[in-house]
Amino acid sequence: MQREIQVICGNISIPNLSGFLKTISSIASENEVIIQGLNADLIAGERHLHFAVGKALRAIAASRNIAKDPGIEIMRYASGERQIERSFSIGLHQGENNAVFVLLGEMDNLVLALSAIRKLILEKSCTELLAYSDSKRQEILSLFGITNAEIEASGDEHIPELVIERVALADFVK
């Protein structure tokens, strides 16, 4: 069976994070898919997300994954972190969220899971929600530990590439 990847983005208000995560977990298990929610405000563009998902899936396929859960492995790469605990910083949080959900599974099951998620979020274009912008700049610099020296050397417009570099190095940085 071919596993597919689907991505859906939107706004969501989460009054109780653990309750929301249980709801997502139920949707995932009922539909036999993997669902990982991420904070879209900390994603430096679609390329960042796709690169991280690809790295996570290749690590799993080669049995080089650190997390047992494929969703957590995706989160780990998206955050550019080797340590699972620190990767949660790129996850969803209580309150208002711009969210991106990555779903993995068989297409028929994904359609059902996407339908369930659509009932929870105000769907928005992933192209818009994930795009790197000045409003994301400070949080992204902080999360990925990008220094002023790096920005001076490469230029402000290369911040998304610096983030992708962190994702690429997630396997090696202790």
C-alpha positions in Angstrom: 0.0 0.0 0.0 1.2 3.5 -0.9 1.3 6.0 1.9 0.3 9.5 0.9 1.0 12.8 2.5 -1.7 15.6 2.9 -1.3 19.0 4.4 -4.1 21.3 5.6 -3.7 24.7 7.2 -6.0 27.0 9.1 -6.8 29.0 12.2 -7.9 27.3 15.4 -8.6 28.4 18.9 -7.5 25.7 21.4 -9.0 26.3 24.9 -7.5 23.1 26.3 -4.3 21.7 24.6 -4.4 18.2 26.1 -8.1 17.8 25.2 -7.4 19.0 21.6 -4.5 16.7 21.2 -6.7 13.8 22.4 -9.3 14.8 19.7 -6.6 14.8 17.0 -5.3 11.4 18.3 -8.8 10.0 18.1 -9.2 11.2 14.5 -5.9 9.7 13.7 -6.6 6.3 15.3 -10.2 6.1 14.0 -8.9 6.7 10.4 -5.6 4.8 10.7 -3.5 7.8 9.8 -0.8 9.8 11.4 -1.6 13.5 12.1 0.9 16.0 13.3 -0.1 19.6 14.1 2.5 22.3 13.9 2.6 26.1 14.7 2.5 27.6 11.2 3.9 30.9 12.6 7.2 29.0 13.2 7.4 27.5 9.7 9.7 29.5 7.4 7.8 28.7 4.2 6.4 25.6 2.4 9.9 24.5 1.4 10.8 24.3 5.1 7.8 22.1 5.9 8.3 19.8 2.8 12.0 19.4 3.5 11.4 18.5 7.2 8.7 16.0 6.3 10.9 14.4 3.7 13.9 14.2 6.1 11.7 12.6 8.7 10.2 10.0 6.3 13.6 9.1 5.0 15.0 8.7 8.5 12.0 6.4 9.4 12.5 4.4 6.2 16.2 3.9 7.0 15.5 3.1 10.7 17.5 6.2 11.7 14.5 7.9 13.4 14.9 9.1 17.0 11.2 9.3 17.8 9.1 6.1 17.6 6.0 8.2 16.5 6.3 9.4 12.9 4.4 12.6 13.8 6.9 13.4 16.5 9.8 12.7 14.1 8.3 15.2 11.7 8.0 17.7 14.5 11.6 17.0 15.4 12.9 17.8 12.0 10.6 20.8 11.5 12.1 22.3 14.7 15.6 21.5 13.6 16.1 19.7 16.9 17.7 16.4 17.7 16.1 16.2 21.1 12.4 15.3 21.1 11.5 17.3 24.2 12.9 20.5 22.6 11.1 19.9 19.3 7.7 20.5 21.0 8.4 24.2 20.8 7.2 24.1 17.2 3.9 22.4 18.2 0.5 23.8 18.8 -0.3 25.7 22.0 -3.3 26.8 24.0 -5.1 29.8 22.6 -5.2 31.1 19.1 -3.1 29.2 16.5 -2.2 29.4 12.9 -1.8 25.7 12.4 -0.6 23.3 9.8 -1.5 19.6 10.0 0.6 16.9 8.2 -1.3 13.7 7.6 0.2 10.4 6.5 -1.8 7.3 5.4 -3.8 5.7 2.7 -5.7 8.1 0.5 -9.2 6.9 1.4 -8.4 7.2 5.1 -6.8 10.6 4.6 -10.0 12.0 3.0 -12.0 11.0 6.1 -9.4 12.4 8.5 -9.1 15.7 6.5 -12.9 16.0 6.7 -12.8 15.7 10.5 -10.0 18.3 10.8 -11.9 20.7 8.6 -14.7 20.7 11.2 -12.2 21.9 13.8 -10.4 24.7 11.9 -11.1 27.7 9.8 -9.2 26.5 6.7 -6.7 28.9 5.1 -4.4 28.6 2.2 -1.2 26.8 3.2 0.8 29.0 0.7 -0.3 32.1 2.6 -0.2 30.7 6.2 3.3 29.1 5.8 4.9 31.9 3.8 7.9 33.4 5.5 7.2 37.0 6.5 8.6 39.8 8.7 5.8 39.1 11.3 7.4 35.6 11.8 11.0 36.8 11.8 11.8 37.3 15.5 10.2 34.1 16.7 11.9 32.1 13.9 15.3 33.6 14.6 14.9 32.8 18.3 13.6 29.2 17.8 16.3 28.2 15.3 19.1 30.2 17.1 20.0 32.2 14.0 22.5 34.8 14.8 23.0 38.4 13.6 26.4 37.4 12.2 24.7 34.7 10.0 22.1 37.3 8.8 24.8 39.8 8.1 26.8 37.2 6.1 23.9 35.9 4.1 21.3 38.6 4.1 17.8 38.9 5.6 16.2 37.3 2.6 18.1 34.1 3.3 16.6 33.4 6.7 14.3 30.6 5.3 17.5 28.9 3.8 19.2 29.2 7.2 16.2 27.4 8.8 16.4 24.6 6.2 20.1 24.3 7.0 19.1 23.8 10.7 16.7 21.1 9.6 19.4 19.4 7.5 21.7 19.4 10.4 19.2 18.1 13.0 20.8 14.6 12.8 24.2 15.9 13.7 23.7 18.8 16.2 23.7 17.5 19.8 
